[in-house]
Amino acid sequence: MHTEIRIYTLVDKENIIGIFYSNCPRYFDKNDLQYLIEFLDNYADNNFKVLIHNNEVIGCGGHYVKHTEKVFGIAWVMFRRFSIGQVNFLKITTQFFNHILTNIENEKLDFDIVINTTQLLEKTFNKFYFWTERIIENGFGENLDHYVMRRKLTNKKTNA
C-alpha cells in the first residue's frame, strides 16, 4: 500500500472531476461542478494537493489565505467514494487532512481556519476541533445544508 501527497497539476483535472461525481448527490450537488472547474482552472496553486494511493488519484484538497479577513480557508477536500476499505480510508484521509493543517501552520499566520461543508461531515470536522458557526438550510442544494465551521489555528491536530 503506497500513498503519496503531491501538488495538483493539470493532468489531475479529469481524476478530480471523477472524484467529484463519485460523491454526487450524497455530498455534492452536481450543479457545483462549474465551481470546481473554475477553482481548478483559476485558483488551484501549490497549496492544493492530490492524494495518490497505489498510483491512483483518490483525493484532493488544500488551503488558501484571505488576508483581509485574517482566515485560512479549506478548499475542495474530497475523496473517491468506495476507493479503498473503510479502515484504510479513515487512516489515509486523516493523514491527508493533517497534511493540509500542517501546511497551514507552516504559513506562520495566527488566523482562524474556516471550512464550508455540509451536515454530513460536521462530526468528522468536530474531531479536528472545528465548531459550527452558522448553518444555511439547503445552502449547497436540496438536503445539503451549508455548515460554516471554524477552529483556532492553535488547536492540536488529531488522529481521528
ROVEX-584465 format. One line per field, with one value per residue: residue number from 1; x, y, z of N, C-alpha, C in turn. Coordinates in steps of 0.05 Angstrom, whole numbers, padded with zeros to 5 digits. Each point is the difference from the previous one (the first is absolute). Example, Ala and Ser with C-alpha at 12.3 -4.5 7.8 and 13.67 -1.06 7.14 Angstrom:
BEGIN
i (1;2)
n_px (00264;-00007)
n_py (-00114;00021)
n_pz (00156;-00014)
ca_px (-00018;00016)
ca_py (00024;00024)
ca_pz (00000;00001)
c_px (00018;-00015)
c_py (00024;00022)
c_pz (00000;00014)
//
This chain:
BEGIN
i (1;2;3;4;5;6;7;8;9;10;11;12;13;14;15;16;17;18;19;20;21;22;23;24;25;26;27;28;29;30;31;32;33;34;35;36;37;38;39;40;41;42;43;44;45;46;47;48;49;50;51;52;53;54;55;56;57;58;59;60;61;62;63;64;65;66;67;68;69;70;71;72;73;74;75;76;77;78;79;80;81;82;83;84;85;86;87;88;89;90;91;92;93;94;95;96;97;98;99;100;101;102;103;104;105;106;107;108;109;110;111;112;113;114;115;116;117;118;119;120;121;122;123;124;125;126;127;128;129;130;131;132;133;134;135;136;137;138;139;140;141;142;143;144;145;146;147;148;149;150;151;152;153;154;155;156;157;158;159;160)
n_px (00017;00001;00005;-00008;00010;-00012;00012;-00024;-00004;00001;00020;-00003;-00006;00003;00022;00006;-00006;00014;00018;-00003;-00001;00022;00000;-00010;-00023;00013;00023;-00004;-00009;-00010;-00018;00014;-00003;-00016;-00006;-00001;-00011;-00016;-00003;-00003;-00016;-00010;-00005;-00001;00014;00024;-00021;-00006;-00007;00013;-00018;00023;-00016;00022;00012;-00020;-00008;-00001;00015;-00011;00013;-00006;00016;-00012;00011;-00017;00020;-00018;-00007;00026;-00005;00003;-00002;-00017;00014;-00025;-00003;00009;-00013;00012;-00027;00002;00020;-00002;00008;-00020;00013;00008;-00025;-00008;00018;-00003;-00026;00003;00018;-00017;-00021;00014;00005;-00026;-00007;00018;-00009;-00023;00007;00011;-00024;00001;-00026;-00006;-00009;-00026;-00010;-00010;-00020;-00008;-00019;-00008;-00025;00006;00015;-00021;-00009;00006;-00009;-00020;00007;-00001;-00018;-00015;-00011;-00026;00005;-00009;-00027;00002;-00026;00006;00020;00004;-00026;-00018;-00007;00014;-00003;00004;00021;00001;00024;00008;00026;00011;00019;-00001;-00024;00002;00017;-00016;-00003;-00019)
n_py (-00024;00013;00019;00019;00023;00012;00020;00010;-00015;00013;-00018;00012;00020;-00017;-00008;00025;00005;-00022;00010;00023;-00011;-00012;00025;-00001;00005;-00020;00008;-00001;00024;-00016;00018;-00011;-00017;00019;00000;-00027;00000;00019;-00014;-00023;00014;00011;-00018;-00024;00000;00006;00014;-00006;-00021;-00020;-00018;-00013;-00020;-00016;00023;00004;00022;00000;00022;00022;00023;00022;00021;00021;00024;00010;00015;00010;-00025;-00003;-00015;-00025;-00008;-00019;-00010;-00007;-00005;-00020;-00023;-00016;00000;-00016;00017;00000;-00020;-00003;-00020;-00009;00002;-00007;-00019;-00006;00002;-00012;-00017;-00002;-00001;-00017;-00011;00004;-00010;-00019;-00001;00000;-00017;-00012;00010;-00008;-00004;00017;-00014;00004;-00025;00005;-00016;-00002;-00012;-00025;-00004;-00011;00022;00011;-00024;-00005;00024;-00008;-00023;00019;00002;-00005;00023;-00006;00018;-00012;-00002;-00006;-00002;-00024;00011;-00026;00004;-00013;00003;00021;-00001;00026;-00014;00023;-00011;00003;00005;00001;00014;00011;-00010;-00021;-00012;-00017;-00023;00016)
n_pz (00000;-00023;00018;-00017;00009;-00021;-00011;00000;-00022;-00022;-00001;00024;-00017;-00020;00014;00003;-00025;-00005;00017;-00012;-00024;00010;00006;-00024;00010;00011;-00010;-00026;-00005;-00019;00007;00021;-00020;-00009;00026;00000;-00024;00008;00023;-00013;-00017;00022;00018;-00012;00022;00010;00010;-00025;00014;-00010;00007;-00002;-00006;00002;-00005;00017;-00013;00026;00001;00011;00000;00012;00001;00008;-00005;00018;-00009;-00017;00000;-00004;-00022;00006;-00025;00003;-00021;-00008;00026;-00016;00003;-00017;-00002;00021;00002;00026;00014;00017;00010;-00024;-00007;00024;-00001;-00025;00002;00023;-00011;-00020;00017;00015;-00024;-00006;00024;-00005;-00024;00012;00018;-00022;-00004;00025;-00005;00019;-00021;00003;00002;-00024;00004;-00025;00014;00002;00007;-00023;00001;00012;00006;-00025;-00007;00016;-00012;-00018;00020;-00021;00003;00001;-00019;-00023;-00002;-00025;00006;-00011;00014;00000;00001;-00012;00025;-00009;00027;-00002;00009;00013;-00001;00025;00000;00024;-00012;00024;-00009;00015;-00017;-00014;00012;-00007)
ca_px (-00017;00017;-00016;00017;-00014;00016;-00014;-00019;00008;-00022;-00006;-00018;-00026;-00021;-00003;-00014;-00028;-00011;-00004;-00023;-00024;-00004;-00012;-00027;-00010;00002;00016;00001;-00021;00014;00002;00024;00023;00010;00017;00024;00016;00010;00022;00023;00011;00009;00009;00017;00029;00017;-00013;-00020;00015;-00014;00008;00004;00002;00006;00003;-00026;-00009;-00025;-00009;00012;-00008;00021;-00008;00006;00001;-00014;00014;-00019;-00018;00017;-00008;00007;-00023;00006;-00012;-00006;00010;-00019;00013;-00017;-00016;00004;00025;00016;-00016;-00007;00022;00021;-00011;00001;00028;00012;-00013;00009;00027;-00002;-00010;00021;00020;-00010;00003;00029;00007;-00011;00018;00025;-00004;00008;-00019;-00018;-00027;-00018;-00005;-00028;-00007;-00028;-00006;-00028;-00007;00010;00027;00004;00013;00027;00016;00001;00024;00023;-00004;-00017;-00027;-00019;-00004;-00024;-00012;-00018;-00015;00001;00019;00016;-00018;-00022;00009;00028;00002;00026;00011;00025;00013;00024;00017;00024;00024;00016;-00009;00017;-00011;-00010;00002;-00029)
ca_py (00024;00024;00025;00024;00025;00018;00024;-00003;00010;-00001;-00027;-00012;00012;-00020;-00017;00016;00001;-00027;-00001;00017;-00015;-00023;00011;00012;00024;-00003;00021;00024;00004;-00001;00027;00013;-00007;00024;00014;-00015;00005;00028;-00001;-00014;00015;00028;00005;-00021;00008;-00019;-00009;-00020;-00026;-00025;-00024;-00023;-00026;-00020;00013;00010;00024;-00006;00022;00026;00021;00019;00023;00027;00021;00025;00019;00021;-00011;-00013;-00028;-00020;-00016;-00027;-00001;-00024;-00026;-00022;-00026;-00018;-00018;-00029;-00005;-00019;-00009;00020;00004;00015;00026;00018;00005;00016;00027;00015;00009;00021;00025;00010;00013;00027;00016;00006;00021;00025;00008;00010;00027;00017;00022;-00007;00003;-00023;-00017;-00003;-00020;-00001;-00028;-00006;-00014;-00028;-00001;00016;-00016;-00005;00023;00004;-00015;00017;00023;00020;00003;00011;00028;00009;-00020;00010;-00023;-00006;00019;-00013;-00015;-00014;-00018;00004;00025;00012;00004;00016;-00010;00016;-00008;00016;-00013;-00011;-00026;-00022;-00019;-00024;-00025;-00007)
ca_pz (00000;-00002;-00001;-00005;-00002;-00016;-00010;-00023;-00026;-00020;-00008;00021;-00001;-00005;00024;00021;-00009;00006;00029;00006;-00008;00018;00025;-00007;00013;00029;00013;-00017;-00021;-00026;-00011;00010;-00017;-00012;00020;00002;-00024;00003;00020;-00011;-00022;00007;00028;00012;00000;00013;00025;-00007;-00002;-00007;00015;-00018;00013;-00020;-00026;-00009;00014;00014;00017;-00005;00019;00007;00015;-00010;00021;-00004;00018;00008;00021;00019;00002;-00019;-00009;-00010;-00027;-00015;00010;-00007;-00006;-00017;00016;-00003;-00014;00017;00023;00020;00019;-00014;-00008;00023;00007;-00022;-00002;00024;-00006;-00021;00012;00018;-00018;-00006;00024;00003;-00020;00011;00022;-00011;-00010;00023;00004;00022;-00011;00003;-00024;-00006;-00020;-00008;-00004;00004;00024;-00002;00009;00024;00021;-00009;00005;00029;00010;-00006;00017;-00012;00010;-00019;00005;-00013;-00018;-00021;-00009;-00029;-00012;-00021;-00016;00014;00022;00006;00014;00000;00027;00002;00024;00006;00022;00005;-00010;00022;00008;-00009;-00019;00013;-00014;-00003)
c_px (00018;-00018;00019;-00018;00019;-00017;-00016;00013;-00024;-00007;-00018;-00029;-00023;-00004;-00016;-00030;-00013;-00005;-00025;-00026;-00005;-00014;-00027;-00021;00003;00014;00001;-00024;00015;00003;00024;00025;00012;00018;00026;00019;00012;00023;00025;00014;00013;00013;00018;00029;00015;-00012;-00022;00013;-00019;00011;00000;00003;00003;-00002;-00027;-00007;-00027;-00010;00014;-00009;00024;-00010;00007;-00001;-00016;00011;-00019;-00018;00016;-00009;00014;-00026;00009;-00016;-00002;00014;-00021;00017;-00019;-00014;00006;00026;00018;-00018;-00003;00023;00023;-00009;00002;00029;00012;-00012;00008;00028;00000;-00009;00020;00023;-00008;00003;00029;00008;-00011;00017;00026;-00002;00008;-00018;-00020;-00029;-00017;-00001;-00030;-00004;-00030;-00006;-00030;-00004;00011;00029;00006;00015;00029;00018;00001;00024;00026;-00002;-00014;-00027;-00017;-00007;-00027;-00010;-00019;-00015;-00001;00020;00017;-00018;-00021;00012;00029;00003;00029;00008;00026;00012;00027;00016;00023;00024;00015;-00009;00018;-00014;-00008;00006;-00027;-00004)
c_py (00025;00025;00024;00024;00018;00023;-00007;00011;-00003;-00029;-00015;00008;-00021;-00019;00015;00002;-00027;-00004;00016;-00016;-00025;00008;00013;-00023;00000;00024;00026;00000;00001;00028;00016;-00006;00025;00015;-00015;00005;00028;00001;-00013;00016;00027;00003;-00022;00007;-00021;-00010;-00020;-00026;-00022;-00023;-00023;-00025;-00021;00010;00010;00025;-00007;00023;00026;00019;00018;00023;00026;00019;00024;00020;00021;-00009;-00014;-00029;-00017;-00013;-00027;-00003;-00029;-00026;-00021;-00024;-00017;-00020;-00029;-00007;-00020;-00008;00022;00006;00016;00028;00020;00007;00019;00028;00017;00010;00023;00026;00012;00013;00028;00018;00008;00022;00027;00010;00012;00028;00021;00025;-00009;00006;-00024;-00015;-00003;-00021;00002;-00029;-00005;-00014;-00028;-00003;00016;-00016;-00006;00024;00008;-00014;00015;00027;00023;00001;00014;00029;00009;-00022;00014;-00024;-00001;00018;-00012;-00018;-00014;-00021;00002;00028;00010;00006;00016;-00009;00014;-00014;00019;-00015;-00015;-00027;-00022;-00017;-00025;-00024;-00012;-00027)
c_pz (00000;-00003;-00002;-00001;-00017;-00010;-00025;-00026;-00019;-00008;00020;-00003;-00005;00023;00022;-00007;00006;00029;00008;-00007;00018;00026;-00005;00000;00030;00014;-00016;-00019;-00027;-00013;00010;-00017;-00012;00019;00004;-00024;00000;00019;-00012;-00021;00009;00027;00012;-00003;00015;00027;-00005;-00007;-00010;00017;-00019;00017;-00021;-00028;-00011;00017;00013;00017;-00008;00022;00006;00016;-00015;00023;-00009;00020;00011;00023;00022;00006;-00021;-00009;-00009;-00026;-00010;00010;-00006;-00008;-00016;00018;-00007;-00014;00015;00024;00021;00020;-00013;-00008;00023;00006;-00021;-00001;00024;-00004;-00020;00012;00019;-00017;-00007;00024;00006;-00020;00009;00023;-00010;-00012;00021;00003;00021;-00008;00008;-00027;-00003;-00022;-00005;-00008;00004;00027;00001;00011;00025;00022;-00007;00006;00029;00012;-00005;00014;-00015;00014;-00020;00008;-00011;-00018;-00019;-00011;-00030;-00014;-00022;-00018;00017;00020;00005;00013;00000;00028;-00002;00026;00003;00022;00002;-00010;00022;00010;-00011;-00021;00015;-00016;-00005;-00013)
//
